[in-house]
């Protein structure tokens, strides 16, 4: 029997044992809760894309960059290290927050960035001058009324790969990354109009 087939049988046996013990329902409900809190699965933004996102937003040391679903913290850490910007990373996963804090310390920018474990739908973005996203379009659409209500005019929103529905971007950047994959980045500017 191949190792893959053994793993499949082991997983099936484990699921049957959970079901028999009455434990499968709580596990399923935990998964459902995690899925409602998460706006997207954790997929790290390639560093070359991070660089392009920050360049498209024209980040400077005067900016405060918020990254929604910050994962390992690389976007706000890069903004702090390269541009001297302040940064705030928001993620609902405590493991990602710990990892982000560790990465900021390693990068020597823990005095410029902070990471908050929070549901992104309840966060205050009013201090952000730049917001970065690598979420799904459906998640961007959930955040759109919150961001357009809270952000000051002139604040920038940058999204890797996913749009904001019918809100036309101010700019787009399409390019090939280091692995020759086609990428698109969208930039919007807050203008004081709340977009549902």
C-alpha positions in Angstrom: 0.0 0.0 0.0 1.3 3.4 -1.0 1.9 6.1 1.7 -0.8 8.3 0.2 -3.3 5.4 0.3 -2.4 4.7 3.9 -2.9 8.4 4.8 -6.3 8.3 3.1 -7.4 5.2 5.1 -6.1 6.8 8.3 -8.1 10.0 7.7 -11.2 8.0 6.9 -10.8 5.9 10.0 -10.3 9.0 12.1 -13.5 10.6 10.7 -15.5 7.4 11.4 -14.1 7.4 14.9 -15.1 11.0 15.5 -18.5 10.4 14.1 -19.0 7.3 16.3 -17.9 9.3 19.3 -20.3 12.2 18.5 -17.4 14.6 18.0 -17.8 15.3 14.3 -20.6 17.8 14.7 -18.6 20.1 17.0 -15.6 19.9 14.6 -17.8 20.9 11.7 -19.4 23.8 13.6 -15.9 25.0 14.5 -14.9 24.9 10.8 -18.1 26.9 10.0 -17.2 29.5 12.6 -13.6 29.8 11.2 -15.0 30.2 7.7 -17.3 33.0 8.6 -14.5 34.9 10.4 -12.1 34.4 7.6 -12.4 36.7 4.6 -9.9 34.5 2.6 -7.6 31.6 3.2 -4.0 32.5 4.2 -2.0 32.7 1.0 1.2 34.8 1.3 1.5 37.7 -1.2 4.7 37.1 -3.1 7.4 39.7 -2.1 7.6 41.1 -5.7 3.8 41.8 -5.5 4.2 43.4 -2.1 6.8 45.8 -3.6 4.5 46.6 -6.5 1.5 47.2 -4.2 3.4 49.7 -2.0 4.9 51.4 -5.1 1.4 51.7 -6.7 0.1 53.3 -3.5 3.1 55.7 -3.5 3.8 54.9 0.2 6.0 57.3 2.1 7.1 57.7 5.7 4.1 59.9 6.3 1.7 57.0 5.7 0.0 54.5 8.0 -0.5 51.3 6.1 -3.2 48.9 7.3 -3.1 45.3 5.9 -6.4 43.5 6.3 -5.7 39.7 6.7 -2.1 40.5 7.4 -1.0 36.8 7.5 2.8 36.8 8.3 2.9 40.6 8.3 5.1 41.1 5.2 3.2 44.0 3.7 3.3 46.3 6.8 6.9 45.1 7.6 8.0 46.0 4.1 6.3 49.4 4.2 8.1 50.1 7.5 11.5 48.8 6.5 11.6 50.3 2.9 9.6 53.5 3.4 9.6 54.2 7.1 5.8 54.1 7.2 3.9 53.1 10.2 1.8 49.9 9.8 -1.0 48.0 11.4 -1.8 44.4 10.5 -5.2 42.9 11.3 -5.9 39.2 11.3 -8.4 37.0 13.2 -5.9 34.1 13.5 -3.7 34.4 16.7 -1.0 32.2 15.1 -0.6 34.7 12.2 -0.5 37.6 14.7 2.3 35.9 16.7 4.2 35.1 13.5 3.8 38.8 12.3 5.1 40.1 15.6 8.1 37.8 15.5 8.8 38.8 11.8 8.6 42.5 12.8 11.1 41.9 15.6 13.5 40.1 13.2 13.2 42.9 10.7 13.9 45.5 13.4 10.7 47.5 12.7 8.6 46.5 15.8 8.6 50.2 16.8 6.8 51.2 13.5 4.3 48.4 13.3 1.6 46.7 15.4 -0.5 43.6 14.9 -4.1 43.2 16.1 -6.1 40.0 16.4 -9.5 41.2 15.4 -12.4 40.5 13.0 -11.7 42.8 10.1 -15.4 43.7 9.8 -15.3 45.4 13.2 -11.9 47.3 12.9 -11.4 51.0 12.9 -9.6 52.1 9.7 -10.0 55.8 10.2 -6.2 56.3 10.9 -5.2 54.5 7.7 -3.8 56.4 4.7 -3.2 53.2 2.8 -5.1 49.9 3.1 -3.8 46.7 1.4 -5.9 43.7 0.6 -5.3 40.2 -0.8 -8.8 38.9 -0.2 -11.6 37.6 -2.4 -13.8 40.0 -4.4 -16.7 39.0 -2.2 -14.7 40.0 0.9 -13.6 43.2 -0.7 -17.3 44.0 -1.3 -18.1 43.3 2.4 -15.3 45.8 3.4 -16.1 48.4 0.7 -18.8 50.3 2.6 -16.7 50.2 5.8 -13.6 51.5 4.1 -15.3 54.1 2.1 -17.1 55.4 5.2 -14.1 55.5 7.4 -11.2 56.5 5.2 -10.3 60.1 4.7 -10.4 61.5 1.2 -7.1 60.8 -0.6 -6.5 57.6 1.3 -5.5 54.7 -1.0 -6.8 51.1 -1.2 -4.6 48.6 -3.0 -5.8 45.1 -3.8 -3.8 42.2 -5.2 -5.8 40.1 -7.7 -9.4 41.0 -6.6 -11.6 43.9 -7.5 -14.3 45.9 -5.6 -17.2 45.1 -7.9 -18.4 48.1 -9.9 -16.1 50.6 -8.3 -13.7 51.5 -11.0 -10.1 51.6 -9.9 -8.1 54.8 -10.1 -5.2 52.7 -11.6 -4.3 49.1 -12.3 -0.9 47.5 -12.6 -0.6 44.2 -14.6 2.7 42.5 -14.7 4.6 39.1 -14.7 6.0 38.2 -11.2 9.3 36.6 -10.5 7.8 33.2 -11.4 6.3 34.4 -14.6 2.8 34.4 -13.3 0.5 37.2 -14.5 -0.6 39.5 -11.7 -2.9 42.5 -11.4 -3.0 45.1 -8.7 -5.9 47.6 -8.3 -5.7 51.0 -6.7 -8.6 53.1 -5.5 -8.6 56.5 -3.8 -11.2 57.4 -1.2 -13.2 60.4 -2.2 -15.6 60.8 0.8 -18.4 58.9 -1.0 -19.7 55.9 0.9 -20.0 52.9 -1.5 -22.4 50.1 -0.4 
